[in-house]
Amino acid sequence: MQPAVDKPGALNIARMTPLVSIVVPSYNHARYLREAIDSILAQDYPRLELIVIDDGSTDGSPEILRSYGTRFHWELQQNQGQVATLNRGWLMSKGAIIGYLSADDLLLPGAVSAAVRCLEEHPDAALAYCDFNLIDPASAVVRRVQAPDFDYWRMVVEIECPPGPGAFFRRQAFEKAGTWNTQFKQMLDYEYWLRLGLHGRFVRIPEVLAAYRVHPGSQSFAASHQIRPEEPIRIIERYFENANVPGEIRQARDQALGSAHLIAAQLFLKTGKYRQAAGMALRAFRLKPGSLVSPRTVRMLLNALFNRLGHRLLWSVRRVFAPRRP
């Protein structure tokens, strides 16, 4: 199976455009996998390498991949986890620009072309990211998510993570930052963006170019035993061990740790461990006075308490009022 690189009739354009590689790690998302793959194959960009690695799925995902034949490169492997699968795909890819798409998410038309154009217009940028839609299990749009404009200080100190689905970055920056860290499971993308951001700024594309799916099997609905509440604290502590951290950010270490403890409190709330959540919130207040009364804190805590319930109610209402098929 060979990766699909150049589309027919696009050879002249291909010589002037960088190869873009997209890795899709797939694990038990047969319900959504075909839609994710088709959203990539439908892109109008002429030089696209698609690599899909199935990480030991036990549902019908392998059969879906076999149905595509040799249209792109796909592989089956024993279960190794999302991070190891992504790293493997990126290391085997050849693109000067790389990205990934979760097997339950989507790229909207023109996403790849817009990302390449953005990076070409901003040669100092390491990564381009976009706004995206939040969608439900049936692919209906729940709401638009407007990503914040990039501010590296806020990304570290406020734990604000601008990139979502539809982010693309330069291989040069990837080679400097290294691969994703297999130690982290809860906020693995955030930890990587912290390192990547040391090698170039991120640029926001103010367009909806991707879709993030919320469903019972997504990270947003992870079972309590899968949530690692203290991970954001370990990420920030490890980040400040890096000698390349800028001086003005290094001075804000306590503020960043305060934000990390606040995120940990939110995650403990999701697991129903209210005592530990209160302890983390108190530690956050000591490190970052005033944090407990900020509007952002209130939104975070309400999200932890009611986000899952809100989505489930919305899905139930839509099922009731959805038009019945003949």
Sequence and secondary structure as in RCSB ss.txt:
>XXXX:A:sequence
MQPAVDKPGALNIARMTPLVSIVVPSYNHARYLREAIDSILAQDYPRLELIVIDDGSTDGSPEILRSYGTRFHWE
LQQNQGQVATLNRGWLMSKGAIIGYLSADDLLLPGAVSAAVRCLEEHPDAALAYCDFNLIDPASAVVRRVQAPDF
DYWRMVVEIECPPGPGAFFRRQAFEKAGTWNTQFKQMLDYEYWLRLGLHGRFVRIPEVLAAYRVHPGSQSFAASH
QIRPEEPIRIIERYFENANVPGEIRQARDQALGSAHLIAAQLFLKTGKYRQAAGMALRAFRLKPGSLVSPRTVRM
LLNALFNRLGHRLLWSVRRVFAPRRP
>XXXX:A:secstr
     B TT HHHHTTS  EEEEEEESS HHHHHHHHHHHHT   SBEEEEEEEES SSSHHHHHHTTTTSSEEE
EE    HHHHHHHHHHH   SEEEE  TT EE TTHHHHHHHHHHH TTEEEEEEEEEEE TT  EEEEE     
 HHHHHHS      TT EEEHHHHHHH S  TT SSSHHHHHHHHHGGGSEEEEEEEEEEEEE  TTSGGG  GG
G  TTHHHHHHHHHTT TTS HHHHTTHHHHHHHHHHHHHHHHHHTT HHHHHHHHHHHHHHSTTGGGSHHHHHH
HHHHHHHHHHHHHHHHHHHHHS    
